[in-house]
Amino acid sequence: MRVNKTLMITYCAIGVALNVILGEAASMLNIPLLFLDTIGTIFISAMFGIPYGIMTGVSTNLLMGLISGITAVPFALVSIAVAIIVGGMTRNGLTLKKSIVIGIVLAVVCPLIGTPIRIALFGGLTGSGTDVIIVALRAAGKELFTSTFIGAISANIVDKIISCMLVYYMIQQPIFKKVRGYRLNS
């Protein structure tokens, strides 16, 4: 099927909007262990493949760099990993079981990449709900990387599984059946 590039860029922009709006909403509402800031990247990667997922994730981080501050930009590496994992694991479609498995994989890989960035930029603490876990682990004598990594995984295990399951349910909607054929071989 021929790819309509204008349509694909529009979908990527919608993915960026999902990331920013849902991420900011979850942050403002102080929902514990839920960020929803990668749901657009997950959706675009699952629907259209790795290249469009990367475009969505990196664009999100660049936009957040303009809105929230430059410290959001290095986390684009995490967004790239999300796109590669989701796009790669959904080549043959997305099932509910697979969405849970992808959520678990993301919950480990994202903190592996994000923890060094978080430590370098913020000393491990970002003002999110996971800081409580990190501080408790540090008080118990754990190393900074270990504490930050475990704290990040504890939040990501909830966030990424819920995000992937929500994307699974979104993709099942009839409105998206027409556009599934636009997936690039990635």
C-alpha positions as CSV (number, residue, x, y, z in Angstrom):
1,M,0.0,0.0,0.0
2,R,1.3,3.4,-0.9
3,V,2.2,5.6,2.1
4,N,0.5,9.0,2.3
5,K,3.3,11.0,4.0
6,T,1.0,13.9,4.9
7,L,-1.4,11.5,6.6
8,M,1.5,9.8,8.4
9,I,3.0,13.1,9.7
10,T,-0.5,14.0,10.9
11,Y,-0.8,10.7,12.8
12,C,2.7,11.3,14.3
13,A,1.6,14.8,15.4
14,I,-1.5,13.2,17.1
15,G,0.9,10.8,18.8
16,V,3.0,13.7,20.1
17,A,-0.2,15.4,21.3
18,L,-1.2,12.2,23.1
19,N,2.2,12.0,24.8
20,V,2.2,15.7,25.9
21,I,-1.5,16.0,26.9
22,L,-1.8,12.7,28.7
23,G,1.7,13.0,30.3
24,E,0.9,16.5,31.6
25,A,-2.5,15.5,32.8
26,A,-1.1,12.5,34.7
27,S,1.5,14.8,36.2
28,M,-0.9,17.6,37.2
29,L,-3.3,15.1,38.7
30,N,-0.4,13.5,40.7
31,I,-1.5,10.1,39.7
32,P,1.0,7.7,41.4
33,L,3.0,5.4,39.2
34,L,1.4,6.6,36.0
35,F,3.0,8.9,33.5
36,L,1.2,8.1,30.2
37,D,3.9,10.2,28.4
38,T,4.8,7.5,25.9
39,I,1.4,6.3,25.0
40,G,1.4,8.2,21.7
41,T,4.8,6.7,20.8
42,I,3.6,3.2,21.7
43,F,0.5,3.7,19.6
44,I,2.3,5.1,16.5
45,S,5.1,2.4,16.8
46,A,2.5,-0.4,17.0
47,M,0.3,1.0,14.2
48,F,3.0,2.2,11.7
49,G,6.4,0.8,12.7
50,I,9.7,1.9,14.1
51,P,10.6,4.9,12.0
52,Y,7.3,6.7,12.7
53,G,7.5,5.7,16.3
54,I,11.0,7.3,16.6
55,M,9.7,10.4,14.9
56,T,6.9,10.7,17.4
57,G,9.0,10.0,20.4
58,V,11.9,12.3,19.5
59,S,9.4,15.1,18.5
60,T,7.8,14.7,21.9
61,N,11.0,15.2,23.7
62,L,12.0,18.2,21.6
63,L,8.6,19.8,22.2
64,M,8.8,19.1,25.9
65,G,12.4,20.6,25.8
66,L,10.8,23.8,24.5
67,I,7.9,23.7,27.0
68,S,9.4,22.3,30.2
69,G,13.1,22.9,29.7
70,I,16.0,21.4,28.0
71,T,16.3,18.5,30.4
72,A,13.5,16.7,28.6
73,V,15.7,16.3,25.4
74,P,18.1,13.7,26.6
75,F,15.2,11.4,27.4
76,A,14.7,11.1,23.6
77,L,17.0,8.1,23.9
78,V,14.3,6.4,26.0
79,S,11.6,7.3,23.4
80,I,13.8,5.8,20.7
81,A,14.1,2.6,22.7
82,V,10.3,2.5,23.2
83,A,9.7,2.9,19.4
84,I,12.2,0.1,18.6
85,I,10.9,-2.3,21.1
86,V,7.2,-1.7,20.4
87,G,7.7,-1.5,16.6
88,G,9.8,-4.7,16.6
89,M,7.5,-6.7,18.9
90,T,4.3,-5.7,17.0
91,R,5.4,-6.6,13.5
92,N,2.9,-9.4,13.4
93,G,0.2,-7.5,15.3
94,L,-0.7,-6.8,18.9
95,T,-2.6,-9.0,21.3
96,L,-3.6,-8.3,24.8
97,K,-1.0,-10.8,26.1
98,K,1.7,-9.3,23.9
99,S,0.8,-5.8,25.1
100,I,1.5,-6.9,28.7
101,V,4.8,-8.6,27.7
102,I,5.8,-5.4,25.8
103,G,4.9,-3.3,28.9
104,I,7.1,-5.5,31.1
105,V,10.0,-5.2,28.6
106,L,9.6,-1.4,28.4
107,A,9.4,-1.3,32.3
108,V,12.9,-2.7,32.4
109,V,14.6,-1.2,29.3
110,C,13.3,2.4,29.8
111,P,14.8,2.7,33.3
112,L,18.1,1.1,32.1
113,I,18.4,4.0,29.7
114,G,16.7,6.7,31.8
115,T,18.5,6.1,35.1
116,P,21.9,7.4,34.0
117,I,20.2,10.4,32.5
118,R,18.1,11.0,35.6
119,I,21.2,10.7,37.8
120,A,23.3,13.0,35.6
121,L,20.6,15.7,35.3
122,F,18.8,15.5,38.7
123,G,21.0,13.5,41.0
124,G,18.4,10.7,40.8
125,L,15.4,12.7,42.1
126,T,12.9,14.4,39.8
127,G,10.1,15.4,42.1
128,S,7.9,12.5,41.0
129,G,6.2,9.9,43.2
130,T,9.1,7.4,42.6
131,D,11.4,9.7,44.7
132,V,9.9,8.3,47.8
133,I,11.1,4.8,46.8
134,I,14.5,6.1,45.8
135,V,15.0,8.0,49.1
136,A,13.9,5.0,51.1
137,L,16.3,2.7,49.2
138,R,19.1,5.3,49.6
139,A,18.4,5.5,53.4
140,A,18.6,1.7,53.5
141,G,22.1,1.9,52.1
142,K,21.5,1.1,48.5
143,E,23.7,2.7,45.8
144,L,22.4,5.7,43.9
145,F,22.1,3.8,40.6
146,T,20.4,0.8,42.2
147,S,18.0,3.0,44.1
148,T,17.1,5.1,41.1
149,F,16.8,2.1,38.8
150,I,14.5,0.2,41.2
151,G,12.4,3.3,41.9
152,A,12.0,3.9,38.1
153,I,11.1,0.2,37.5
154,S,8.4,0.3,40.2
155,A,6.7,3.2,38.4
156,N,7.3,2.0,34.9
157,I,5.9,-1.5,35.5
158,V,2.5,0.1,36.2
159,D,2.8,2.9,33.6
160,K,4.1,0.9,30.7
161,I,1.8,-2.1,31.1
162,I,-1.3,0.2,31.4
163,S,-0.1,2.3,28.4
164,C,0.5,-0.8,26.2
165,M,-2.9,-2.3,27.2
166,L,-4.7,1.1,26.4
167,V,-3.0,1.1,23.0
168,Y,-4.1,-2.5,22.4
169,Y,-7.7,-1.5,23.1
170,M,-7.3,1.7,20.9
171,I,-6.0,-0.3,18.0
172,Q,-9.0,-2.7,18.2
173,Q,-11.4,0.2,17.4
174,P,-12.9,0.0,13.9
175,I,-11.7,3.5,13.0
176,F,-8.1,2.3,12.9
177,K,-8.6,-0.7,10.6
178,K,-8.3,1.4,7.5
179,V,-4.9,2.8,8.4
180,R,-3.2,-0.4,9.6
181,G,-1.9,-1.1,6.1
182,Y,0.4,1.9,6.3
183,R,2.9,0.2,8.5
184,L,6.4,0.3,7.1
185,N,8.5,-2.8,7.1
186,S,10.7,-2.0,10.1
